[in-house]
Amino acid sequence: MKILKYFLCATMFISASALAQNEIKPERKPGHTNENKFKQLYDEFSTPNMFRTGSGAPGPAYYQQQADYKMDIEIDDDNARLYGDETITYTNNSPDELTYLWVQLDQNMRARDSKTPLINSTGIGPATSSSRAVRSYLKERFDGGFNIEHVKDINGNDLPFMINRTMMRVELPKSMQTGDKFSFQIKWWYNINDHVRDGGRSGYEYFPENDNRIYVISQFYPRMAVYNDVEGWQNSQFWGRDEFALPFGNFDVNITVPADHILDGTGYLTNREEVFTKEMMKRYKKAQKSYDEPVVIVTEDEAIVTEKTKSKDKKTWKLSAQMVRDFGFATSRKFLWDMMAVKLETKDVMAVSLYSKEGNPLWGEWSTKTVASTLKSYSRMTFDYPYHKAISAHAPMGMEYPMISYNFGRPNPDGTYSDRTKFGMMSVIIHEVGHNWFPMIINSDERQWTWMDEGLDTFVQYIAEQDFGEWYPDALSPGQTKYPSRRGPAKNIVRYMGGDQDYIAPIMTKGLNTYQFGSNAYSKPATGLNILRETVMGRELFDYAFKEYANRWKFKHPTPEDFFRTMEDASAVDLDWFWRGWFYTTDYTDIGIKEVKRYAVTNTPNEEGKQLAERYRMDPNSLVYFIEEGKEGYETANNSAGISDLPTVKEYLMDNFTPEQRNEMKTPPKYFYEVTFDKPGGLVMPLIVEYTYADDSKEKVTYPAQIWRLNDKEARRAIASDKEIVAITVDPDLETADVDTSNNSWPREVQQSDFDKFKNQIKN
């Protein structure tokens, strides 16, 4: 008897479940091709090989080239000119034969005949400022391009070379085979630009009151291009926006400047005792043991005295760096200088700031502490910072190079500053110092894949900002409980995601060719990773995989596929649907509630139930019937009863379960709902739903993104509950960048138009 009852009851539940939770079949149209959002990315990815594996790790035949530099640099402060003489030693670690080398000449974008100003559309508006009119129509273009005096081999013989805008091809006297080294010399000079007036990542800021300059110098030397297994020579032209692809190497750089200048840059200062005073050395040694407060190496009073006069003497600062991909430095007689030690898990490093009196008190209070906090946060998310220092130099822009970054943020002349100025400065310092990891160490190709440095860096920047607010609560303003991050949370990207599709490009677009560069290269990839971490994967899985990627590819050259593959390989989470939607398309998230149906439960046969019983050759009296609200029989159904209160079910439970087992069973459901969710937006996302019950309790359920795998338009869920549902909300915490929340609630909330809100404000 029990076996028979078990069979009947099991069949009953299976049939009822099938009736209540049947799949929604997608609409089929003649000639329609199903664009499966869950299709694997095999078509988009390169085939794994000996250089790069299917797991996302470097392969057994992975190689990278090396470029070592010895340079003598001098700045002519009177004429704002830089002179340079370098010897490059290039090592061919590839399996390929090389017959020529490509060298980057980034300063040529400032040459008088540069094509860079001609690639953008321009127009004439009804009015403009007189200064802009002069710059646009009356002033001769600044000539800041490289002047190459010679290119010679190590024996002084001229080497043939050809310059194509920002790239120079150097012909080799004989082919380079695997393992060969070749050394050659380049001598050059160029006029340094006023980057405040004319823009740029390198240049000077001029202070007319005492005829002084602050120099932040980068891209100042002919730099080797990357040669790799992905595309051979990366010799894409530099148009001014998308940044750089560079090989690693060792640098020994001697920089001669006026004797009263203070200078710091990439690498160890190897002649510190020659260029420091005894008092500076004393302060420096103190800074090496100070972990809480910066120690001032050059004070404001000292800098004020120095900037009033100009030394006619010269001083050479010697810097040496190993395994870096680039070099930058900052120098001025206006500089204050402070430092603080930072304790990481495996080592101590120095957080350093260079700034003028115009930056105080803001910079003295917060720059070096922000650098220190950044070093801790990024090391926690990736690997301990491998270099011995990180410098924040004061400049009217944000830019990054190994061990040194240029950061804006200046108080008012009276020393006061707003929250906007303060947090703006902190955020740019966090971002630019963070670039030491992306791409200075995890060395992606910025020229092709801008998001791999800017997006990944902006993602970790958000985490570092929140850390900073927690570690330095005195930096927050009254009423603030956390750092006011501009990028990272999903809700902050909604306006961009829901914008005009004619002016949005996929993330997987060359940086130069994207619309809305900041949103595309910075905000969207950072937000996507934050959604992965907080909503899709969870912090533990994400952080493990992200750290695995960082460690696999530190001091190497990863591609987007290496990142995507590693994140899946280290987490066992299939994310192809996410990469496809968020990175390869401009689809947006819009998930809503289409319909909610209520049901009553009864064992009284109805016509539909009889047909079902006949189809499955079952006894109609053994079935549980669900009657939709508004249909015949709903009002007379036993709405107060749950399934287990029905006679047939109750008999089965009594016969087949002990009292102890029945006590362990969950409260029998008395309320039944069928909720249909729709997805007007094209982007796949997890379905996050909050159910509110009559007793004011809430329950949040996250249905995996795979709920959309068989129907990209709609998903249906049958809900059985012991409590009455009074409200349903999709994405209650705004985790998925849903561009239209008007369809996210049931009962549907009436949302005021902007005009109605304006009228209500007037009334109040």
KACOR-V570445 format. One record per residue. N is the residue number from 1. D_FIRST is the distance of its C-alpha to the first C-alpha in Angstrom with 1 decimal. Layout:
n->[N,N]
d_first->[D_FIRST,D_FIRST]
//
This chain:
n->[1,2,3,4,5,6,7,8,9,10,11,12,13,14,15,16,17,18,19,20,21,22,23,24,25,26,27,28,29,30,31,32,33,34,35,36,37,38,39,40,41,42,43,44,45,46,47,48,49,50,51,52,53,54,55,56,57,58,59,60,61,62,63,64,65,66,67,68,69,70,71,72,73,74,75,76,77,78,79,80,81,82,83,84,85,86,87,88,89,90,91,92,93,94,95,96,97,98,99,100,101,102,103,104,105,106,107,108,109,110,111,112,113,114,115,116,117,118,119,120,121,122,123,124,125,126,127,128,129,130,131,132,133,134,135,136,137,138,139,140,141,142,143,144,145,146,147,148,149,150,151,152,153,154,155,156,157,158,159,160,161,162,163,164,165,166,167,168,169,170,171,172,173,174,175,176,177,178,179,180,181,182,183,184,185,186,187,188,189,190,191,192,193,194,195,196,197,198,199,200,201,202,203,204,205,206,207,208,209,210,211,212,213,214,215,216,217,218,219,220,221,222,223,224,225,226,227,228,229,230,231,232,233,234,235,236,237,238,239,240,241,242,243,244,245,246,247,248,249,250,251,252,253,254,255,256,257,258,259,260,261,262,263,264,265,266,267,268,269,270,271,272,273,274,275,276,277,278,279,280,281,282,283,284,285,286,287,288,289,290,291,292,293,294,295,296,297,298,299,300,301,302,303,304,305,306,307,308,309,310,311,312,313,314,315,316,317,318,319,320,321,322,323,324,325,326,327,328,329,330,331,332,333,334,335,336,337,338,339,340,341,342,343,344,345,346,347,348,349,350,351,352,353,354,355,356,357,358,359,360,361,362,363,364,365,366,367,368,369,370,371,372,373,374,375,376,377,378,379,380,381,382,383,384,385,386,387,388,389,390,391,392,393,394,395,396,397,398,399,400,401,402,403,404,405,406,407,408,409,410,411,412,413,414,415,416,417,418,419,420,421,422,423,424,425,426,427,428,429,430,431,432,433,434,435,436,437,438,439,440,441,442,443,444,445,446,447,448,449,450,451,452,453,454,455,456,457,458,459,460,461,462,463,464,465,466,467,468,469,470,471,472,473,474,475,476,477,478,479,480,481,482,483,484,485,486,487,488,489,490,491,492,493,494,495,496,497,498,499,500,501,502,503,504,505,506,507,508,509,510,511,512,513,514,515,516,517,518,519,520,521,522,523,524,525,526,527,528,529,530,531,532,533,534,535,536,537,538,539,540,541,542,543,544,545,546,547,548,549,550,551,552,553,554,555,556,557,558,559,560,561,562,563,564,565,566,567,568,569,570,571,572,573,574,575,576,577,578,579,580,581,582,583,584,585,586,587,588,589,590,591,592,593,594,595,596,597,598,599,600,601,602,603,604,605,606,607,608,609,610,611,612,613,614,615,616,617,618,619,620,621,622,623,624,625,626,627,628,629,630,631,632,633,634,635,636,637,638,639,640,641,642,643,644,645,646,647,648,649,650,651,652,653,654,655,656,657,658,659,660,661,662,663,664,665,666,667,668,669,670,671,672,673,674,675,676,677,678,679,680,681,682,683,684,685,686,687,688,689,690,691,692,693,694,695,696,697,698,699,700,701,702,703,704,705,706,707,708,709,710,711,712,713,714,715,716,717,718,719,720,721,722,723,724,725,726,727,728,729,730,731,732,733,734,735,736,737,738,739,740,741,742,743,744,745,746,747,748,749,750,751,752,753,754,755,756,757,758,759,760,761,762,763,764]
d_first->[0.0,3.8,5.4,5.2,6.1,8.5,9.9,10.6,12.0,14.0,15.4,16.2,18.2,19.8,21.0,22.2,23.9,25.6,26.7,28.1,29.7,30.9,34.1,37.4,39.2,42.9,45.4,46.9,50.5,52.5,54.2,52.4,52.1,49.3,51.1,48.4,49.2,47.1,49.0,50.4,54.1,55.1,57.5,59.3,59.5,62.0,60.7,60.5,63.3,65.2,66.7,63.6,60.1,56.8,55.8,58.7,60.8,64.3,64.2,66.1,69.1,69.3,72.9,75.0,78.7,81.0,84.0,86.3,89.1,92.4,94.0,97.1,96.8,99.4,99.3,102.5,102.0,105.1,104.1,100.3,100.1,98.0,99.4,97.3,97.8,94.7,94.0,90.5,89.1,86.3,84.0,82.2,78.9,77.4,77.3,79.5,83.2,84.8,88.1,88.4,87.1,86.0,87.2,86.2,89.0,87.2,90.4,91.4,89.2,92.1,94.8,97.1,96.0,92.3,90.0,87.4,88.9,88.7,84.9,84.0,84.8,87.4,88.9,91.4,90.3,92.4,93.6,93.4,94.9,98.4,97.1,94.4,96.9,99.2,96.4,95.2,98.5,101.5,100.8,101.1,97.9,97.7,98.1,95.7,94.9,95.5,99.0,98.5,101.8,100.8,98.0,99.2,97.9,98.4,101.9,103.1,102.8,101.8,98.3,97.8,95.4,94.3,93.0,90.6,90.2,88.1,87.6,90.2,90.0,91.9,92.9,92.6,95.6,93.2,89.5,87.2,84.9,81.8,82.9,86.3,87.9,90.4,92.5,94.5,96.3,96.3,98.8,98.4,99.0,97.8,98.5,95.9,94.4,94.2,90.4,90.5,92.6,91.5,88.0,86.5,84.7,87.9,91.3,93.2,93.4,96.9,98.3,101.7,102.8,103.7,103.3,100.3,97.2,93.8,92.7,89.1,89.5,86.9,86.7,90.4,90.6,89.9,86.3,84.7,81.9,78.6,78.0,74.4,71.8,70.5,73.5,76.6,79.2,78.0,81.2,80.0,82.8,82.8,83.2,83.0,79.3,76.9,77.7,78.0,76.9,78.7,78.6,78.7,81.9,84.4,87.1,90.4,92.1,95.5,96.0,99.5,99.8,102.4,102.9,101.8,98.3,95.1,92.7,89.2,86.8,84.5,85.0,86.6,90.1,92.0,95.4,94.2,97.1,99.6,98.3,97.2,99.7,99.5,97.9,95.3,94.4,94.1,91.8,89.7,89.2,88.1,85.6,84.0,82.9,82.0,78.3,78.2,81.3,83.3,86.8,89.5,91.5,93.9,94.3,94.9,98.4,99.2,97.8,99.9,103.0,102.2,101.6,105.0,106.9,106.4,107.1,109.1,107.7,104.6,101.8,99.3,95.7,94.0,90.2,88.1,84.4,82.1,79.1,79.5,79.3,82.0,84.7,85.8,88.2,89.7,93.3,95.6,98.2,96.3,93.3,91.9,89.7,87.0,84.4,81.5,79.5,75.7,73.4,70.6,68.1,70.3,73.8,76.2,77.6,80.1,79.5,82.8,84.3,87.5,88.7,91.8,92.9,91.7,88.1,88.6,87.2,83.9,84.1,85.3,82.5,79.5,80.2,80.0,77.1,75.2,76.0,74.7,71.5,70.9,71.5,68.8,66.2,66.6,66.8,63.4,61.8,63.4,65.8,68.8,71.8,73.8,77.3,79.6,80.2,79.1,81.8,81.6,84.9,86.0,86.4,85.8,82.8,79.8,79.8,78.7,80.0,79.2,79.9,81.6,80.6,82.6,81.2,82.4,82.4,85.7,86.4,89.0,92.7,92.5,89.6,86.9,83.8,80.7,77.1,77.0,79.7,78.3,74.7,76.1,78.1,75.3,72.9,75.4,76.2,72.5,72.1,75.2,74.9,71.3,72.7,73.8,70.2,69.7,71.7,74.4,72.2,69.0,71.5,70.0,72.2,73.1,75.2,72.2,69.2,70.4,66.9,66.5,69.2,69.3,65.6,64.4,67.3,66.5,62.9,63.9,66.7,64.2,62.5,66.0,67.1,64.1,65.0,68.6,67.7,65.7,68.4,71.3,70.3,73.9,74.3,72.0,73.5,72.7,69.4,68.1,65.1,64.9,67.2,67.6,66.6,67.5,65.2,61.7,59.3,57.5,58.7,62.3,61.9,60.5,63.9,64.7,61.3,61.5,65.1,66.9,65.3,68.8,69.9,67.0,66.6,63.8,64.2,64.5,68.0,71.4,72.6,75.8,74.1,71.6,71.9,71.6,72.1,71.1,67.8,67.0,68.1,67.5,65.1,62.5,61.8,61.9,59.5,57.1,57.1,56.6,53.5,52.2,52.8,51.5,48.7,47.6,47.9,48.5,51.6,50.5,49.7,52.6,55.2,54.3,54.6,57.7,59.4,58.5,60.2,63.2,63.6,63.1,65.8,68.3,71.8,70.4,70.1,66.5,65.5,62.9,60.5,61.0,59.9,56.9,55.7,56.2,54.3,51.2,51.8,52.0,49.0,46.3,46.3,46.8,49.6,51.0,49.7,51.7,54.9,54.8,54.6,56.7,59.3,59.7,59.4,60.6,57.2,56.4,53.4,52.3,48.6,47.6,44.9,44.8,42.2,39.6,37.0,34.9,31.5,29.6,25.8,23.9,20.9,23.3,23.4,26.9,28.6,28.2,24.5,24.1,26.1,24.0,20.7,22.6,23.9,20.5,18.8,16.4,15.6,18.6,16.9,14.6,17.7,20.0,23.5,26.8,29.9,33.3,35.9,38.3,35.9,34.7,32.0,32.8,34.6,32.0,29.1,27.8,30.2,29.9,26.1,24.5,21.4,19.5,20.8,19.0,16.3,13.5,14.5,15.1,11.7,10.4,13.4,13.0,9.5,10.5,14.3,16.6,19.4,21.9,20.0,19.7,23.5,24.3,23.0,25.8,26.6,24.5,26.7,28.1,30.7,30.4,33.4,34.2,37.6,39.7,42.4,45.3,48.0,51.4,53.1,52.9,52.2,48.8,48.0,44.9,43.5,44.1,42.5,42.9,40.6,42.1,39.9,40.8,41.4,44.0,42.1,42.1,40.0,41.5,39.5,41.2,39.4,41.1,43.6,41.2,39.4,42.3,42.0,40.5,42.3,45.6,45.9,42.7,39.6,36.7,34.4,31.4,31.7,29.0,30.7,30.4,34.1,36.0,38.2,41.7,43.5,43.0,45.9,46.2,48.4,49.3,51.6,53.3,52.2,52.3,55.6,54.1,57.2,55.9,53.9,54.2,50.8,49.1,48.0,45.7,46.7,49.7,52.7,56.0,58.4,62.1,64.5,67.4,69.7,67.6,67.6,71.4,71.8,69.8,71.8,75.0,73.7,72.8]
//
